[in-house]
Amino acid sequence: MIELDHVTKLYGTVVGVNDLDIRLGPGAWGLLGPNGAGKTTLVSLLAGHASPTMGRVRVFGADPRREPDVLRRIGFCLDVDLRLPDVSALDWVTACTGLYGVPRAEARARARDALDRLGLGDRANEPSSGFSKGMRQRVNLAQAVAHDPDLLVLDEPFNGLDPVVRRLLLDFLREWVAAGRSLVVSSHVLHEVQAIADRYLLVARGRLLAAGSADEIGAVLSDLPAEVRVVCDRPRVFAARVATLPDVHEIALAGGEVRVRTAGVRALCERLPAWIREDGLVVHELEVPDRSLDELFGRLVRRHRGED
C-alpha cells in the first residue's frame, strides 16, 4: 500500500525525515514519536502535500504528488485549527469533496452524510468559526472522509480535544478500520494510538527506529540489557545464582535488594522458581521490565541516542 524508498525531506538545512525506507501493507498503522520527530513531514509526504528532497514515495503504486487518481483514494487531516468566518461547515466540506472530482450535487450529499456521521448534522449550515475546538476538528475530519477514500492519513487528530469528543473520534476511527479501510494516524500520545492500531512506526529525529506490532518491536530490543529488581531474604545467594547466567552485564546489591542488568530477562525469570526451591529463598518483591509500547518506545529512543 505504501512504499518509501530511502526518502529524505529537507527544509533548507533542517532535516524533516532522514533516509526512510518503509513498506506498509493495508490496515491501521500508528505513527509514534515525540514532538519534532518528523511525523507531520511523513504524513504530508504520504498525502502528496510535500515532495521528497531525495528518494521516492509511492502510495497504491503511484506518486501521490503526480497522480490525481491516487489522491482520490487518500483522505488527509492535518493538525490545524481551521476557522472560516463566513463559510458553513456544509459548504466547506462540499467544496473540499468537489476537489476530488465529485459532482457538486453528490459532493453536497456526501458532505452532509460525513457531518451526520461525526455528530454535526444539526450544525452543518453554521459557520465553523463559531464552533468549539472539538467541533472544528470533526469538520476537518469530515472533509477527509466525505469523498470515500481507501486510506485515511491523520496528523495528531486528538490534540486539544475534551474526553467526550476524543471518545467520539476513537469510535469513528475504530469503525473505519473495522470496515476494512486503511489508516495512518500520527500522535505523541501512545495510548490513543493503541486504541485504534495494532502496528506501529516509531520515529525520532526524522529517523525510523522500528516498525511492526508491539511484539515485533520488542523482539528488536531483545539484545539490549534491561533491569530486573529483586528483594529477598538472602540477596548474596541470589546474586551468586544470577552471576552464573549468560548475558548478565551488572549486579548491584543494596540491603535486601538486588538489581540485575541483563539481556537475558526471560532466562532469569525461568530459573528463579528452581532457585527458590533449592536455596530456600524468600522473594518479597520482583520487578521486571515494562513490556508496554510506551517503554519499548522509550528504550528505542535511548538506544538511538546512544544512552542504552
Salt bridges, closest charged atoms under 4 A:
ASP5 OD1 - ARG23 NH2 2.44
ASP5 OD2 - ARG56 NH2 3.00
ASP19 OD1 - HIS6 ND1 2.91
ASP21 OD1 - HIS6 NE2 3.72
ASP21 OD1 - ARG23 NH1 3.78
ASP63 OD2 - ARG66 NE 3.43
ASP69 OD1 - ARG72 NH1 2.51
ASP81 OD2 - ARG83 NH2 3.59
ASP81 OD1 - ARG136 NE 2.54
ASP91 OD1 - ARG108 NH1 2.91
GLU106 OE2 - ARG110 NH2 2.72
GLU126 OE2 - ARG123 NE 2.77
ASP148 OD1 - ARG181 NH2 2.74
ASP150 OD2 - ARG73 NE 2.76
GLU156 OE2 - LYS39 NZ 3.56
GLU156 OE2 - HIS188 ND1 3.26
ASP171 OD1 - ARG167 NE 3.13
ASP171 OD1 - ARG174 NH1 2.87
GLU192 OE2 - ARG166 NE 2.56
ASP198 OD1 - ARG199 NE 4.00
ASP223 OD2 - ARG303 NH2 3.56
GLU227 OE1 - ARG259 NH1 2.60
GLU257 OE1 - ARG229 NE 2.66
GLU257 OE2 - ARG259 NE 2.93
GLU278 OE1 - ARG241 NH2 2.87
ASP279 OD2 - ARG241 NE 2.75
GLU285 OE1 - ARG229 NH1 2.91
GLU287 OE1 - ARG229 NH1 3.59
GLU295 OE2 - ARG302 NH2 3.22
ASP308 OD1 - ARG261 NH2 2.87
ASP308 OD2 - ARG299 NE 3.98
